[in-house]
Amino acid sequence: MRSGRGLSAPQIARRPRLRHLLKGAGGSTRALAQELGVSQRTVQRWLKGTAQPKPGAARTIERKVRSTWQPGVQRRVRRQAEQQGFTLHVQARFGYTAAGGSTDDPRERHITQYLPGSVAARLYAARDNGAGEREQERILAEALQDHYFKDNGHRAAGLSAEFTDIAWATIEPH
């Protein structure tokens, strides 16, 4: 596939990555070229879009980008989730017990629920402290209990929900 300017989609996608690395090299194409093990002119051609990196150089570029760009993206996503919350989409086996000893046998459900930033903050804090998957699932189960099953304290005060056998879960930032 070609764009209107004669560049293929992979070239266009690669140019922002190169500009990111160039910024990290203080704007110096010479310094970036040394980091990548190529000539300064080669880096200039890549940035201009008149040449493409060979496969080995492309792998080096991707590796360097992942080590510098991704942490910034992850910090931004975390900050956004902690401030604005997120939507959890999950398919799992849910069961609950309620006041008076009534129960609902566990059954598989698909639930989509907005969860506030405080839940994201708890999840990130748990992960930062080495919590495993089971602990993070417990945090999500508590959040779903409070925000989905109890409707933020508006119903089912004595209800206790549990989820297991998670088929899949996705988190959508707001």
N, C-alpha and C positions, 0 to 999 in steps of 0.2 A: 504494500500500500504506500502511496506517495502523497505527500502533502502538496499544497499549492506552490511551495517554494522549492520543490525538488528534493526535499529531505525525507527519508523513510521514517516511519514511526519510531524505531529503535534509536535513530540518531537524535530525534527531537527529545525523546525521553532521557537520553544520555547527557545532553547539553546542560540541563539544570544541575546534574550531579557534578559535572566538570566545573561549573561556576561555583558550586558549593566548595569543592576542593580548592579552587583558585582563591576563594576568600580565606580559607584556612591557611593558605600559603602566603598570606599577606598581599594578595593581588599580583604576585610575581609568577609569570609563566615559566621563568627560568627555575625558580624553586620548585614549582609543581612538576616540571619536567624531571628534575633530579629525583624527586620523591617517587615518580612513576617509572624511572629508568628509561626515559625517551628523550628526544631532542626538544628544545624549546619550540622550534618551528612545528614539530608534530603536534604539540599541545595547542599551539595557535591555530593549526588547521582543524583540529577537533572542535575547538571552541567556535570557530567560524562556520563549521559544518561542511567543509570541503573534503574532509577525510574522516574515516571511522577508525577507532582503535581495533587492533588485531585481537583475537580471542584472549590471549594471555594478558594483554593490557586492559581489556574490558573487565576481566576477572579481578585484576588488581584495583581498578577504579571502583568496582562494586564493593570489594572488601573494605577499602578505605572509607567509602561513603557510609557503609553500614556501621563502621566503628565510630563515626563522628556525627552523622546526620540522625541515625535512629535514636540515640539517647535523647536528642533534642525533641524529636517527635514524641517519644514516650513521655517525657516530662510535660509536654503540652497536652497530650491526651489525658494524663493523670490529673493535671490541674483543672482541665475542663470537666472531667467526670466528678471530681471532688466539689466543684463549684456548682455545676448544673445538673448533676445526677446522670442516670443512664436508663435505658430500657433493657430489661432482661427478657429474652425469649428462651424458654426452656421446655423440654419434654422430658418428664421424669415420672417416677412412681411416687404419688403423694398419698399420705394417709393422715388422719388426725383423730384426736380425742377431744371431747368437749365436756362441758360441765354436766353433771348428772350421770357421768359414766358412759354416755353415748359415744359411739365410735363410727368411723367410716373406714371400711377395709381399704387398704392401699389400692389405688388404681392409677393407671397411666393417664396423665393430663398434659395438655399443651397450654402453657400460661405465658402471656405477654404482659409485663408489668413495669411501669416506670418506678424506679427506686431513686431516692434522693442522694445527694452528694455525700451525706454522712455514711451511707452504706459503702460507697466507693472508698471513702477515707478508711473505714474499718478494714475493707478487703486489702487495700494497699498496705496499711500498717501491719496486718497479719502476714502478708507476703514478705514485707521488709524484715520481719522478725523470724522468718524461716518457716512459717506455717505451711503445712502440706495441703494437698488438694482436699482432704477430708475436712480440715478446719475451715477452709474457704467455703466449702459446700454448706457447712453448719451456719456460717454467717449469712449466706444467701437464703438458707431455709428460714432463719429467724426473720430476715427482712421480708420474705414472702409471707410468712405468718402474720407479721404486723401490718404490711401494706396491702396484701391481696386478700388473705382469708379474714383478717380482722378489720379491713377497710380503715386503717389508721385509727383504730380505737372506737369506731362507730358501731361495731357489732361483734358478736362472738367473743366476749371478754374472757371466758375460761378455755378457749380453744388452744390446743397445742398441735402444731402441724409438723410433719416430718417428711423429708423427701429423700429417696434413694433411687438406685438404678437409673441414673441420669442417661437418657438416650443421646441428648445433645443439648447444648446451651450456647447462645450467642449474646454478646453484649453490644448494644448500639448506643454510641455516645449521643448526647443532645447538643 
